[in-house]
Amino acid sequence: MSIKNSFQISLPRTCRINRNDSCGSWSKCFIFLSFILINISCATISHVSAEGEFPAVYPLIENINPQWQHFTGGVGYFHGKTENPRLEFWAIKVDLRAENISIVTGTGAANSGSSLSTRVSSFVRGNNLVAGINALPFDINTTAEGQPIQNIGIVISNGALLSPANRYYDALVFYKTEDHDEAAPRAAIVSQSSIGSAENIENAVGGFHKILAGGNPAQRTVNNDARHPRSAAGVSANGDFLYLLVIDGRRTGSVGSTERETALILSALGSHNGINLDGGGSSALAMRFQDGIVRTVNTPVNIFPGQERAVAGCIGIRAD
């Protein structure tokens, strides 16, 4: 692939080789350069820089007017704040019709049929993605990766069922697009109880409940005033666009949102239906920026601010 703009690399001392250097220095240099090349070539690099990036600020949630930046082909990026309530959030918009875009769902590497815990940033990095977010709830709390973990809800990846449905919760589903009927949605939010098999489903991840229905906050959100960091996903009315959202909480600059506020932000972004994903210390949206480095855009708060929790199922975006 071609890299936009110049990419300057400052070599470590062991890589500044002269004719008197030993083979060991050459080896170290080769390993270092190989690492750099792998990291800048394995995935599409964003046009957005992580440096000097500031949010759009709005007085109220009702005033949000998304200012989408071009992140990479088929993917837009938006960083916003509201003053009342005091919230900071990050979102991506994915055009599911784009030929270069594909959805990736899954967990950490499989081990004898069990899922292993993974940080979202590791999921993005390891699968050569441009972005990813945590999805369904799970049975343990840990910062450690590679631990056996139990998904609480459905995971379907590339048509294969990795984790069974939980009939009490909803799911984000991506349908197979071979011979796609333009009248049929590419993505939808449905009850997991309605998913009898992986037939006609390419990918799916569970979450908690639908919080946005037909463009309006669901009835269950009306009297739920609990504030937490939130991860959520939404789809447009025709199912052609996917929206992924993370809202910070448990810090001075962002107090966390209610389910209703989360639904209203999803609606402002362009969602017609939306689902509340696993939140709290699990909330993390990781992205691959212009420098090729994958990092969380929000501030996860597991045990302390900035510490990313290892989670279960994730959803990611690949842009070829």
BELNORTA-V19766 format. One record per pair of residues at least 4 apart in sequence whose ideal C-beta (glycine too) atoms are under 6 Angstrom apart, sorted by the first residue. I is the first residue (numbers start at 1). J is the second residue. D is the distance in Angstrom with one decimal. If there is no record, write none. Layout:
{{I,J,D} {I,J,D}}
This chain:
{{3,7,5.2} {11,15,3.9} {11,16,5.8} {14,25,5.3} {14,28,4.3} {15,29,3.9} {15,32,5.5} {17,21,4.6} {17,25,5.5} {17,29,5.9} {21,25,4.1} {37,41,5.7} {38,42,5.9} {39,292,5.2} {40,292,4.3} {42,128,4.5} {43,128,4.3} {43,288,5.7} {44,72,4.9} {44,130,5.7} {44,319,4.4} {45,290,5.9} {45,292,5.5} {46,71,5.0} {46,72,5.2} {46,289,5.2} {46,290,5.3} {47,70,5.5} {48,69,5.5} {48,71,5.4} {48,77,5.5} {49,290,4.6} {50,289,4.2} {55,79,4.4} {55,80,5.2} {55,81,4.5} {56,67,5.2} {56,80,4.9} {57,81,4.7} {58,63,4.2} {58,64,5.2} {58,82,5.2} {59,63,5.4} {59,83,5.2} {60,84,5.9} {61,82,5.4} {61,261,5.9} {61,264,4.9} {64,268,4.0} {66,78,4.9} {66,269,5.5} {68,76,3.6} {68,78,5.3} {68,93,5.8} {69,77,4.8} {71,75,4.4} {71,76,5.9} {71,77,4.0} {72,130,5.5} {72,319,4.9} {73,100,5.0} {73,319,5.5} {74,95,4.5} {74,98,3.2} {74,100,5.8} {74,101,4.3} {75,92,5.9} {75,94,5.5} {76,93,4.1} {77,92,5.5} {78,91,4.7} {79,90,5.2} {80,89,5.6} {81,88,4.9} {82,87,4.8} {85,255,6.0} {86,255,5.2} {87,247,5.8} {87,254,5.3} {87,257,5.7} {88,248,5.0} {88,253,5.7} {88,254,4.1} {89,247,4.4} {90,246,5.4} {90,285,5.5} {90,297,4.5} {90,298,5.8} {91,245,4.7} {91,269,5.5} {92,131,5.4} {92,244,5.0} {93,243,5.7} {94,242,4.2} {94,317,5.6} {96,186,4.4} {96,240,5.5} {96,242,5.9} {97,240,5.4} {100,319,5.4} {100,320,4.8} {101,319,5.8} {102,318,4.7} {103,174,5.1} {103,203,4.9} {104,127,5.3} {104,316,4.2} {104,318,5.6} {105,157,4.8} {105,203,4.3} {105,205,5.1} {105,315,5.3} {106,157,4.6} {107,115,3.9} {107,312,5.6} {107,313,5.3} {108,116,3.6} {108,117,5.7} {108,118,3.5} {109,116,5.5} {111,116,5.4} {114,148,4.6} {115,149,5.3} {115,151,5.8} {116,146,5.0} {117,142,6.0} {117,145,5.6} {117,147,4.6} {117,149,4.4} {117,310,3.8} {118,122,5.0} {118,123,5.1} {118,145,5.5} {118,310,5.9} {119,308,4.8} {119,310,5.3} {120,132,5.2} {120,134,5.3} {120,284,4.3} {120,286,4.6} {120,314,5.6} {121,286,4.1} {121,294,5.4} {121,296,5.8} {122,126,5.6} {123,132,5.1} {123,314,4.5} {124,129,4.5} {124,132,4.2} {124,286,4.5} {124,294,5.0} {124,316,5.8} {125,294,4.6} {127,316,5.9} {129,316,4.0} {129,317,5.9} {129,318,5.2} {130,288,5.0} {130,317,5.5} {130,319,4.9} {131,287,4.6} {131,317,4.7} {132,286,5.3} {132,314,5.3} {132,316,3.5} {133,231,5.5} {133,244,4.9} {133,285,4.9} {133,315,5.9} {134,231,5.4} {134,278,5.7} {134,282,5.0} {134,284,5.5} {134,311,4.5} {134,314,5.7} {135,205,4.0} {135,277,5.2} {135,313,4.6} {135,314,5.6} {135,315,5.1} {136,151,5.7} {136,153,4.1} {136,205,5.7} {136,206,4.0} {136,207,5.7} {136,313,4.5} {137,152,4.5} {137,278,4.6} {138,149,5.3} {138,151,5.7} {138,152,5.8} {138,312,3.5} {139,150,4.1} {140,149,5.9} {142,147,5.7} {142,310,5.4} {143,302,5.9} {143,309,5.9} {143,310,6.0} {144,310,5.8} {145,310,4.7} {149,312,5.1} {151,155,5.6} {151,163,3.9} {151,312,4.6} {151,313,5.2} {152,166,5.8} {153,166,4.3} {153,169,5.4} {153,206,2.5} {154,163,5.9} {154,165,4.3} {154,171,5.3} {154,192,5.3} {154,204,5.6} {154,206,4.5} {155,162,4.3} {155,163,4.0} {155,205,5.8} {155,313,4.6} {156,161,5.5} {156,198,4.9} {156,201,5.3} {156,203,5.8} {156,204,4.1} {157,162,5.5} {157,203,6.0} {159,198,5.6} {159,202,5.9} {161,198,4.7} {165,192,4.0} {165,195,5.1} {166,192,5.5} {167,192,5.9} {167,193,4.0} {169,192,5.5} {169,206,5.5} {169,208,5.6} {170,189,5.8} {170,191,5.5} {170,209,5.6} {170,210,4.9} {170,275,5.4} {171,192,4.9} {171,204,5.3} {171,206,4.6} {172,189,5.7} {172,205,5.5} {172,233,5.1} {172,275,5.7} {173,188,5.4} {173,190,5.7} {173,201,5.8} {173,204,4.4} {174,187,5.1} {174,202,5.1} {174,203,4.4} {175,200,5.9} {176,200,5.5} {176,202,4.7} {185,239,2.5} {186,239,4.9} {186,240,5.8} {187,235,4.7} {187,239,4.9} {187,242,5.7} {188,239,5.7} {189,210,5.5} {189,273,4.7} {189,275,4.9} {190,194,5.2} {192,206,5.8} {205,313,5.0} {205,315,5.0} {207,275,4.4} {207,277,4.2} {208,276,4.6} {209,276,5.9} {210,218,5.6} {210,275,5.5} {211,218,5.3} {211,221,5.3} {211,259,4.9} {211,263,4.3} {211,274,5.5} {211,276,4.7} {212,263,4.2} {212,266,5.0} {212,267,5.9} {212,271,5.8} {212,273,5.6} {212,274,3.3} {213,218,4.8} {213,273,5.9} {215,267,5.8} {215,272,5.3} {217,221,4.6} {217,260,4.8} {217,263,4.0} {221,259,4.1} {221,260,4.0} {221,263,5.7} {224,259,4.9} {225,258,5.6} {227,255,5.7} {227,256,3.8} {227,258,6.0} {228,249,5.3} {228,256,4.7} {228,279,5.0} {228,280,5.2} {229,248,5.8} {229,249,3.7} {229,256,5.5} {229,279,5.5} {229,280,5.8} {229,283,4.1} {230,247,4.4} {230,257,5.3} {230,262,4.8} {230,279,4.6} {231,246,5.3} {231,277,4.1} {231,279,5.6} {231,283,4.5} {232,245,4.7} {232,262,5.2} {232,266,5.8} {232,274,5.8} {232,276,5.5} {232,277,5.7} {233,244,5.5} {233,275,5.4} {234,243,4.2} {234,266,4.1} {234,271,2.6} {234,274,3.7} {235,239,5.5} {235,242,5.9} {235,273,5.7} {236,240,5.7} {236,241,4.0} {236,270,5.9} {236,272,5.6} {237,272,3.8} {243,269,4.8} {243,271,5.0} {246,283,5.4} {246,285,3.9} {246,298,4.8} {247,257,4.8} {248,254,3.7} {248,298,5.0} {248,299,5.7} {249,254,5.9} {249,256,2.4} {250,301,4.5} {251,305,5.9} {257,261,4.1} {257,262,4.9} {259,276,5.8} {263,274,5.8} {266,271,4.1} {266,274,3.9} {267,271,5.8} {278,282,4.6} {279,283,5.1} {281,301,5.8} {281,302,4.1} {281,309,5.0} {282,309,5.3} {282,311,5.0} {284,296,4.9} {284,300,4.8} {284,308,5.6} {285,297,5.4} {285,298,5.7} {286,294,5.7} {286,296,5.0} {287,297,5.6} {288,294,4.8} {296,300,5.9} {296,308,6.0} {299,305,5.5} {299,306,5.8} {300,308,4.6} {301,305,5.1} {302,307,4.3} {302,309,4.2} {303,307,5.6}}
